[in-house]
Amino acid sequence: MTVTAAELRAYIEAFHRTLESVALQSLPPEHRSELLHSSLLPARITGYLSTQFGVAIEYERAAETSIDIVEGSARVEDLFLQIPPRVLAYGTGVLRGRGGGFAKLTFVGAFRLATAKDSLSFDDVAFKIGSWERVVEFVEVFGDNDATNWSVGKAESRAKDEVLVSLLQLTRAQEKRTSISDYIATFKDRTVLVLGAHDAEGLRRLQTISGILVSLGYEPILAKDIPDHPRHDLSQKVVAIGSISRFVVVDDSSPSGHLSEVELCKLNNWVTVLLRAGGVGGSWMTAGAAQTSNVIKELAYDPSSPGRAVEEAVGWAEDKLRELKRVYDATYPWRSRG
């Protein structure tokens, strides 16, 4: 069932109410304003609700915060962009992604999300067709307009995820005795989520893999390093941190809770390497994962000497990221603002 205008308004209100209250409990005062959505306020928030396809939430700077809902039968991309009919014939580009975004560039033409599962953000982006132009300060566009995706519970969960990510970054910055802004600038793009068993033997393997990643210039994060947060289970924490990681490395050598986490990697299309001690996986559930996804690699390794395998894993992941970038660069007719 499609979300209603009243439900979307309630979602936006609950998201910002929860973000403020959880940040108040979890973050020092000087870091609360650094949360993405907090930094956008005060703003005129416009929710675009398409009865056909999608939802969008736009933020425009204002003296005080207000919420408006625009509802229509057009796809959300058209509802949000408001392109005059006379220029719509210029064509559209199809975009795919979950939680990614574009910043400080110009789109020549309109766009379409590929599927209802896709979602993208646009930060300081201009859309231009001929003499027509629309400049966006910040907007998030989602293909899914089902009411279950826009409940108050979902709003509260996503707000907590945003605070959790900020809390992790703050914790890591303090460990490195640097500011959170310097940590983000230096380490965020090198974050690697490392998953696997957390029994004594599994933890030793994870720590060895993490040590090699550090030597290669990465910032590995284990699930146990993610700060605990009220009403966040492990899967929720993994999704929150996996979404900001460069890629994921899984020690798939013995049965553990990581088996469900591999499913999260598949679901979110994260670039992922499954390392298996002696080539033997922890479960048949993860066998053949690379056969159904081109962003997953299965790789045997020797736990007593894992250096070469981890280097191969990193090389493959970086090659895959470059390949994806080339594909997207060739697909999308925009590169930089100008």
Buried (B, 14 or more C-beta within 10 A) or exposed (E): EBBBEEBBBBBBBBBBBBBBBBBEEBBEEEBBEBBBBBEBBEBBBBBBBBBEBBBBBBBEEEEEEEBEBBBBEBBBBBBBBEBEEEBBEBEBBEBBBBBEBBEEBBBBBBBBBEEBBBBBBBBEBBBBBEEBEBEBBBBBBBBBBEBEBBBBEBBBBBBBBBBBBBBBBBBBBEEEEBEBEEBBEEBBEBBBBBBBBBEEEBBEBBEBBBBBBEEBEBBBBBBEBBEEBEEBEBBBBBBBBBBBBBBBBBBBBBBBBBBEBBBBBBEBBBBBBBBBBEEEBBEEBBBEBBEEBEBBBBBBBEBEEBBEBBBBBBEBBEEBBEEBEEEEEEEBEBEEEE
